[in-house]
Amino acid sequence: MRISDDRYHRERLRMELALRFLRHEARTQTIRAVTGLSDDRIRKLYRSYLGEARRQMPRHRGKSPHQIAYFTRSLRLQEETVALATPLWLLGVVPAALEPDVPGSLAALARGALLCTAFEAYRLARPAALISFEHAVFLAAALTCGQQLRVCWCGECGGLMVSEPLTLRVKRCHQCAGLPEPRC
């Protein structure tokens, strides 16, 4: 094995993850933050490898989602947030301790791949999902940081919940609180 083989392996991982993010309609800045690829390289990947699929997959422009209120806007979105937070937590995308990843590092690439896997599991469980991939990236970052949203546990059943960090009383999940199920 040559010394340079590891470098090419990481470069291949970066490209594959960028393509996976592109298939989930991620913005260029989101892909760059995880893979460390340049904007030009990401655009070339999109043009080269997603040729025919480009008509069905639009490129989103502008800023990525950044408002926490999106996840608490309605009862259905709160349920969907928990449904997405569960695979994020189980796969370790939301770590117990904050560990900043350098874009393009093996840790960032592994976390990005797990993020895609968690999002794909969420979409399989909820085909008519409301939360986009960009919102999933934002939710993972918000839960990791823990300043605006955090993972917590239901006081009665022990189920995973997502809540604001400054809650004074013990929270209960929607099922234990007796709230009606959200309609699809």
N, C-alpha and C positions, 0 to 999 in steps of 0.2 A: 504494500500500500504506500502510495506517495503522500508526502506531507500536504499537498494541495487538494487531495481528495475531500478532506473535511470542508474546505472552503466551497467547493462545488456542491457538496451535499447541502450546505446551509443556503446557498444561492437557489438551488432547486426547490428547497422548502419554502423560501420566500416567494418564489414565482407561483408555486402551487397554491399557497395560502392566498396570494393576491387574486388569483383566478377564482378561488372559492368565494372570497369576499365580493368580487365582481358579479358572480352568479347570484349573490344575495342582494345585489343592487346597492352596495356600499359606496359611499362617496370617496373621492380620491384622497381627501385629507384623513379619512378613517383608515384607509388602506396604508397610507404612508406612515401613520402613527404606530402601526403594528409591525409592518414589514420593513420599514426603512427604505423602501424603494422611492425613487424620484417620481415626481408628477408625470414627467414625460414618459418614463418607463411604464407607468401604470396605464397611461393612455394608449401606448403602443401595444401593451398586452390586450387591452380591451378591443382594439381594432383588429389585431392579428388573430386572436384565439376565439373571440366571440362573434365572428363574422355574421352568420345568419341569425344568431340569437339576439343580435343588437336591436332588431325591430321589436321584439317582445320585451326586452330589458332596457328601459330608459336609464340614462345616467342622471342621477339627481344632482342638482347644483345648489350652491349656497351653503349656509351654516348647517352643521349637524344639530339634531335635537338637543336642547339644553334646559328644558323646563320640567322640573320634578312634578308639577301639577298635572301633567299629562297622565301619569300613572294612577292618580287618585281622582280623576275627573268623573268617573261613573263606577257603579258597582261592577259592571262587566269588565271594565279596564282594571279594577282592583283584583278581580279574580284572575284575569289574564296575566297580570303582573306576578301574582303568586305562582301561576302555572309556569311562567318563564323563569322565575327566581329559583324554583325547585331544581331543575337540571343545572342551572348555573352554580348552585350551591353543591349539589351532589358531585358534579364533575370537577369541582375545585377552581372554577373560573373566578368565583368570589372567595378569595383566601381569607383565612382567619386573621392574618396580619398583613398590613399594607407593605407590599414589596414592589417598588417601581421597576418596570421593565424598560430596558433600553430598546428602542425600535430596531428590529432586525436581529436581536439576540435570540439564542435558542429558547430562552425562557419566554420571551414575547411571542415567538412563533408557536410554541407549544400551547400557550394560553389562548392565542388566536384560533388555533385549530380546535381547542376545546370549546371555545365560544361558538364556533360554527356548528359543532356537534350538538351543543345544548340548544341552539336555535332550531336546528333541523329536527330534534326530538320534540321541541315545543310545537313546531308546525305540523308534525305528524299527529300529535295528540289533539291539536286544534287547527283543523284545515281552514276555518274561516277566521283566523286570528287577526286581531286588530293591531298588534305590535309589530312594527317593521324591524328589520335587522339593525338599522341605525339606532332605533330606540332601544333595542336589546344591548347594543354596545354601550349606550349611555346608561342604561340600568345597571349593567355589570360594573361600570366605573363608579356610579353613585353608591352601589352597595359595597364595593370594595373600600371606598373612601369612608362611608358611614356617617358623613356629616348631615346629609339631608334625608337619606333613607337607610334603613338597616334591616338585616334579617333578624327576626326574633321568633319566638315560639308561642303558640296558643297556651294560655293559662289553664285550660281545661283538657284539651285532647293532645296537646304537644305538637300539633301540626305546624309546619313552617308558615310564617307570615312575613309580610313586608310592612314596616311602619316607620313613622318619623322617630328620630332618636330621643326626643325630649318628652315622650309619653310618661305621665306620672302613674297612671293606674295600670293594672295588669290587663292586657288586651286579650280579646277572644276572637277567634276566626269567625267568618260569616256563618258557617254551619253551626257552631256552638252558640253564637249570638242569636240564632233563629231568624236571620235575614233571608228573604226570598232569593232563590237561585237566579242569577242573571239569565236573560233570554238571549239566544243567539240571533 
